[in-house]
Each structure stands twice: as structure tokens, then as C-alpha cells.
Amino acid sequence: MTKIDIFSGFLGAGKTTLIKKLIKEAYAGEKLVLIENEFGEIGIDGGFMADAGIEVTEMNSGCICCSLVGDFGEALKKVLGEYSPDRILIEPSGVGKLSDVVKAVRSIDAQNAVLGGITTVVDANKCKMYMKNFGEFFNDQIEHASSIILSHTDNMSDDKCKKCIDMIREHNHTATIVATAWTEIDGAEILSAIEHKNTLESDLKKLENEEICPHCGGHHDHESNEHCHDHDHDEHCHCHDHDHDEHSHDHDEHCHCHDHDHDEHSHCHDHHHHHADEVFTSWGKETTRKYTAQEIKDILGALDDFETYGTILRAKGIVAAEGGSWIHFDYVPDEPDVREGKAGVIGRICVIGSKINEQALCELFGV
């Protein structure tokens, strides 16, 4: 099955640079075909990787560059038939409408191809100007994208980057946004975001899938079948309204006791078969704000105030710091963990708990 990925973007946004980065860092081992579409015709820019040659030629990582002219749909079918690639990368004209390109790709009758990522590259410094002066084309590219990759965010202020994202969100509420400077992340991370494997929703889902003791914060990862935090449940579990001496169940079997009397209900949460969404709620935010490690430590310490923020059982995140570094953090009650780690595609904060005060969390994290 061939994946067809579209890379849209206004003039000078950086589509070609992004594609080069993905070819080098993300598509290793894949048989690729690149099609560049200029003003309705299918062809290849003679300046694109000039050292690799023009017409049909092998490029870096085995990419094939096609010079084809004619009907768009027929050209795609010709590429599929002649090369049987793992992936086709389509780079439309910078002044083209993404909606037209998507419609053309979806109209082809090919059993062995599927439309993959629909990406728009946006020059973060020019977003406001282009949206105002070329809205018909620029906004179309934003509105029909499944992922939006910001370019030229190096040295951009947090405030300006946030305003750019806010403007984009007015036209597209669901696209995955990558805001981190491309020099800080590799192409594999970007591809993961394009393919929706690295999103705020996926991060929240992972957190929700952890089996959490709502009082000690200990959690159990269903996928790995292992406890994610290295503490002994016997030492840290604080189940409510029952006496451990009178009820000899083993907390090593992942007891998740709720506020109940064991005399009346001699079984724990695992045996109730409650769905997590009956008990827990989750909250998440994406942010380009930069933090210090001490700020994150203070924020995590404040989460113990359940009267202000609700009962926070787990928090997890990756956020930018000054100087190009990134902070990774995990939180369970009384066990904050703050460390330096690799860059994310955008800063993300995920929280799960009971009776969460979302507005208070927004103010605490400054998002």
C-alpha cells in the first residue's frame, strides 16, 4: 500500500527544506517518489537537489524525482504503476489551494494507494500578513491541513508564536501543530506528528490508559503490565475509609480502593469494572512558553493543593526551557520528577485527576 503525503505551504514557507529533512531523517528504507506541482502542471523544479539530477533519477535515500506533465490523476496512477513506491510526496505550488490538491488525490481510482498526511508549512513570522493579504489561498491551506508545521520559529518570542498559533486555530481547531524550531527536533519526530502518533490527544490517551490508584497516585501501565513508578504499593497506598488490619487484601495486586466501607463492600475498584471516565477527568494544553526547572518544580508542588486544583493524580509534560533545552516532568502526589530531555514538537502538559479545576490549572501553568 502506497501512502500519498501532501506538503502544502505558501511561497517561501519552507516546504522543500522540510521534505529534504524528512527524506534524510525520517524516510530511511522507504521507496519514495517526489512530485512537485507548479501551477497545475506536474513537474520538478530544476533547482531541487540539483546535485541529484533532474527528470527521473535516484535521489538521497532512494527517492525518485518525477518529471511528468498532464492530468494530475493520470500522472499519479502512472507513478503508482511504474514505481510501486512506499510513499509519494506531493509538493503543490505555493499559491495553490490545498483543497483542490486533496480533491484531486482523493478522486484517483487506485486500490493500492491511501491518502496519508495533509501538511501545511506556515512561516510563523509572516502568518498574520499572509492571512490578511492572501486569505483566499493562505487560509485554504490552513483549513484543509491535518498537520501544520511552523517554520522560522528560531528566536521568535513566546508571545508572537502564541499569537500565530491562535490565528491558525481560528481556522483549524483539530490539526496537529509543530512549533519547535526544526534544528531542535529530528525528522522522525515531525513525521510522527504528521501521522498523528505524537499529539496532545495521544498523550492524554496514554495517561488515561494507565490504571491509577486514585489516592496514592500509583499507576499501572496496561500495555507493559508494569508499574510506571518505582515505589512499593504497600508503603504508599492510602485507601480511604477502611482498616488494613481488618481487611487483608494484597495491594500488590493493584488495589484501587474508593471511598467505601469494606464491611459493606469487600472488594476494591478493580472488581467494580468502572470505566475511568466515570471517575477521572483529564486536561491538556499545548504551549510555546518557556519555563525554568524551578518553575516546573514549584508548579508540581502546588498541585498537592487539592482544594484549589482538584485531586490531581498524575501530570506529565514536555516543555521548552531557555537556551534551546527542554524539560520533561512527571508527577504523582508527593513524587514530582523534573529532568532535562529531548525536544518535543511543541510543549505539552497533560493532567488527570478528579474534580479538576481547569481554569486554576491554566493560571498555574500560565497557558
C-alpha positions in Angstrom: 0.0 0.0 0.0 1.4 3.4 -1.1 1.0 6.4 1.2 0.4 9.7 -0.5 1.5 12.7 1.6 0.8 16.3 0.6 3.1 19.1 1.6 1.4 22.5 1.1 2.6 25.9 2.1 2.7 29.5 0.9 5.6 30.8 -1.1 8.9 30.6 0.8 7.4 28.8 3.8 10.0 26.1 3.6 8.2 23.1 2.1 11.3 21.9 0.2 13.5 22.3 3.2 11.1 20.2 5.3 10.9 17.5 2.6 14.7 17.3 2.5 14.8 16.9 6.2 12.2 14.1 6.2 14.0 12.3 3.3 17.2 12.4 5.3 15.9 11.7 8.8 12.5 10.0 8.6 12.0 8.0 5.4 15.1 5.8 5.7 14.5 2.4 3.9 11.3 3.6 2.1 11.0 3.8 -1.6 9.9 7.3 -2.3 8.6 9.3 -5.2 8.5 13.1 -5.1 6.1 15.0 -7.3 6.3 18.8 -7.4 3.3 20.5 -8.8 3.7 24.0 -10.2 0.6 25.9 -11.3 -1.5 22.9 -12.1 1.3 21.0 -14.0 3.3 18.2 -12.6 7.0 18.7 -12.9 10.2 19.0 -10.9 12.0 22.2 -10.1 15.4 22.1 -11.8 16.9 23.6 -8.7 15.6 21.0 -6.3 18.6 19.0 -5.1 20.4 19.9 -8.3 23.3 17.6 -7.4 20.9 14.6 -7.5 19.9 15.3 -11.1 16.6 16.1 -13.0 14.0 14.1 -14.8 13.6 10.6 -13.3 16.6 9.9 -11.1 17.6 8.2 -7.9 18.0 10.7 -5.1 19.1 10.6 -1.5 17.6 7.7 0.5 16.4 6.1 -2.8 13.9 8.9 -3.6 12.8 9.1 -7.2 12.0 12.6 -8.7 9.4 12.5 -11.4 9.0 14.9 -14.3 5.5 14.4 -15.5 3.1 16.7 -17.4 -0.6 16.2 -17.9 -3.7 15.2 -15.9 -2.9 15.1 -12.2 -4.9 12.0 -11.5 -3.4 10.1 -14.5 0.1 11.2 -13.5 -0.4 9.8 -10.0 -1.7 6.5 -11.4 1.3 6.4 -13.7 3.7 6.8 -10.8 1.9 4.1 -8.8 2.0 1.7 -11.7 5.6 2.3 -12.8 7.4 2.6 -9.4 5.1 1.0 -6.8 6.6 3.3 -4.1 6.1 3.0 -0.4 5.3 6.7 -0.3 4.5 9.5 -2.7 5.4 13.1 -1.6 3.4 15.8 -3.4 4.6 19.4 -3.1 1.9 21.7 -4.7 2.5 25.2 -5.8 2.8 27.7 -3.1 -0.1 29.7 -4.5 -2.3 26.7 -5.0 -5.3 25.8 -3.0 -4.8 22.7 -0.8 -8.4 21.8 -1.1 -8.0 21.4 -4.8 -5.0 19.1 -4.4 -6.7 17.0 -1.8 -9.8 16.6 -4.0 -7.6 15.6 -6.9 -5.8 12.9 -4.9 -9.0 11.6 -3.5 -10.5 11.3 -6.9 -8.0 8.9 -8.3 -9.2 5.3 -8.6 -6.3 3.4 -7.1 -6.8 0.3 -4.9 -3.2 0.3 -3.8 -2.9 3.9 -2.5 -4.1 5.8 0.5 -4.0 9.5 1.4 -1.8 9.9 4.4 -0.6 13.2 5.9 -2.0 16.5 4.6 0.6 19.0 5.8 0.8 22.8 5.5 4.1 24.6 6.3 3.5 28.1 7.7 6.1 30.8 8.0 5.4 31.9 11.6 6.8 35.3 11.0 4.5 36.1 8.1 1.3 34.3 9.2 -0.5 37.5 10.1 0.4 39.3 6.9 -0.4 36.4 4.6 -3.7 35.8 6.4 -4.7 39.4 5.9 -3.5 39.9 2.3 -3.9 36.4 0.7 -6.6 34.9 2.9 -8.3 33.1 0.0 -5.2 30.9 -0.7 -3.4 31.1 2.7 -6.4 30.2 4.8 -7.4 27.4 2.5 -4.1 25.8 3.1 -4.5 26.0 6.8 -8.2 24.9 6.9 -7.6 21.7 4.9 -4.4 20.5 6.7 -4.3 17.6 9.1 -1.0 18.9 10.4 0.6 22.4 10.4 4.4 22.7 10.7 5.6 26.2 11.7 8.8 27.4 10.1 11.2 30.1 11.1 10.4 29.9 14.8 14.0 30.2 15.8 14.5 33.3 18.1 10.8 34.1 17.9 9.3 35.3 21.2 6.8 33.1 23.0 4.1 35.8 22.7 4.5 36.1 18.9 4.5 32.4 18.4 1.4 32.0 20.6 -0.4 34.7 18.5 0.5 32.8 15.4 -0.9 29.6 16.7 -4.1 31.4 18.0 -4.7 32.8 14.5 -4.2 29.3 13.0 -6.6 27.8 15.5 -9.3 30.2 14.4 -9.3 28.4 11.0 -8.4 24.9 12.1 -9.2 23.5 15.5 -8.0 20.0 15.1 -4.7 20.0 13.1 -1.6 18.8 14.9 0.8 21.8 15.2 4.6 21.6 15.3 6.0 24.8 16.7 9.6 23.7 17.7 12.5 25.0 15.6 13.5 22.4 13.1 17.1 22.5 14.3 15.9 21.2 17.7 13.9 18.1 16.5 14.6 15.4 14.0 12.5 14.5 11.0 11.2 11.3 12.7 9.6 13.4 15.4 7.9 15.6 12.8 6.7 12.6 10.8 5.3 11.1 14.0 3.3 14.3 14.5 2.2 14.3 10.8 0.9 10.8 11.2 -0.9 11.7 14.4 1.2 9.4 16.6 2.6 12.3 18.6 -0.3 14.6 19.6 -1.8 16.1 22.7 -4.8 13.7 22.3 -2.5 10.7 22.1 -0.5 11.8 25.2 -3.8 12.2 27.1 -5.0 8.8 26.0 -1.8 7.2 27.2 -2.3 8.9 30.6 -5.9 7.8 30.7 -5.0 4.2 29.9 -2.8 4.0 32.9 -4.5 2.2 35.8 -4.3 4.7 38.6 -4.8 4.3 42.3 -6.8 7.5 43.0 -5.4 8.0 46.4 -1.7 7.1 46.2 -1.2 8.1 42.6 0.5 4.8 41.8 -0.3 3.7 38.3 -0.1 0.6 36.2 0.6 0.6 32.5 -1.8 -1.8 30.8 0.5 -2.1 27.7 3.6 -3.1 29.6 1.8 -4.6 32.6 4.3 -3.0 34.9 4.1 -0.2 37.5 5.5 3.0 36.0 6.8 4.4 39.3 9.3 2.6 41.4 7.6 2.6 44.7 6.1 -0.2 46.8 2.4 -0.1 46.8 2.3 -1.5 50.4 4.2 1.6 51.5 2.4 4.3 49.6 -1.2 3.2 49.1 -3.6 5.3 51.2 -7.0 3.8 50.6 -9.9 5.7 52.3 -12.3 4.7 55.0 -11.1 1.2 55.8 -8.7 -0.5 58.1 -6.0 -2.6 56.5 -5.8 -4.8 59.6 -9.4 -5.9 59.3 -9.2 -6.5 55.5 -6.3 -8.5 54.4 -6.2 -7.9 50.7 -2.9 -7.6 48.9 -2.2 -4.2 47.4 0.5 -5.7 45.1 -2.5 -6.9 43.1 -3.2 -3.3 42.1 -5.9 -2.4 44.6 -7.7 0.8 43.6 -10.0 1.4 46.6 -12.6 4.2 46.5 -14.4 5.8 49.4 -16.3 2.8 50.6 -16.6 0.6 53.8 -15.1 -2.8 53.4 -17.6 -4.2 55.8 -20.3 -3.5 53.2 -18.2 -3.8 50.0 -15.5 -6.4 50.4 -13.9 -5.7 47.1 -11.9 -3.0 45.5 -12.2 -0.8 42.4 -10.8 -3.5 40.1 -13.8 -5.7 40.8 -16.3 -2.9 40.2 -15.4 -2.7 36.5 -15.9 1.1 36.5 -14.8 2.9 33.4 -12.1 5.5 34.0 -14.3 8.3 32.6 -16.8 7.7 35.4 -14.2 8.7 38.0 -11.5 10.7 36.3 -11.2 13.7 34.0 -8.3 14.9 32.0 -6.9 18.3 31.0 -4.2 19.1 28.5 -2.7 22.1 26.8 -0.1 22.8 24.2 2.2 25.7 24.8 5.2 27.5 23.4 6.0 29.1 26.7 9.5 28.6 28.1 9.9 27.5 31.7 12.8 27.1 34.2 13.2 23.8 36.0 12.5 25.6 39.3 9.2 26.9 37.9 8.1 23.4 37.0 9.1 22.1 40.4 7.1 24.9 42.1 4.1 24.2 39.9 4.2 20.5 40.6 4.5 21.2 44.3 1.4 23.4 44.1 -0.7 20.5 42.6 -0.8 19.0 46.1 -3.4 21.7 46.9 -6.5 19.7 46.0 -8.9 22.4 47.3 -7.6 24.8 44.5 -6.8 22.4 41.7 -8.9 19.3 42.4 -7.5 15.9 43.2 -4.5 15.7 40.8 -3.4 12.1 40.5 -1.0 12.3 37.5 0.6 15.0 35.5 3.1 14.6 32.7 4.6 17.0 30.2 7.4 18.2 27.9 8.0 22.0 27.8 10.7 24.3 26.4 13.3 26.0 28.5 15.6 28.8 27.8 18.7 28.2 25.7 17.1 25.5 23.5 16.8 22.9 26.2 13.6 21.0 27.1 12.2 20.0 30.5 10.4 16.7 31.0 8.3 16.2 34.1 6.1 13.6 35.8 4.0 14.0 38.9 2.2 11.7 41.3 1.3 13.0 44.7 4.5 13.6 46.7 6.6 12.3 43.9 7.5 15.0 41.4 10.1 14.3 38.8 11.7 17.1 36.8 14.5 16.4 34.3 16.1 17.6 31.1 15.2 15.7 27.9 15.0 15.9 24.2 12.8 18.5 22.4 9.2 17.9 21.6 7.3 19.1 18.5 5.5 21.6 20.8 5.2 22.0 24.5 2.6 19.8 26.1 1.0 19.5 29.5 -1.3 16.6 30.5 -3.1 16.2 33.8 -5.5 13.5 35.1 -7.5 13.5 38.3 -10.9 14.0 39.9 -12.9 17.3 40.0 -10.1 19.2 38.2 -10.3 23.0 38.2 -9.2 23.7 34.6 -9.1 27.5 35.0 -6.9 27.2 38.0 -4.5 24.9 36.1 -4.4 27.3 33.2 -3.4 30.1 35.6 -0.9 27.8 37.4 0.9 26.8 34.2 0.5 30.2 32.6 -1.2 28.9 29.5 
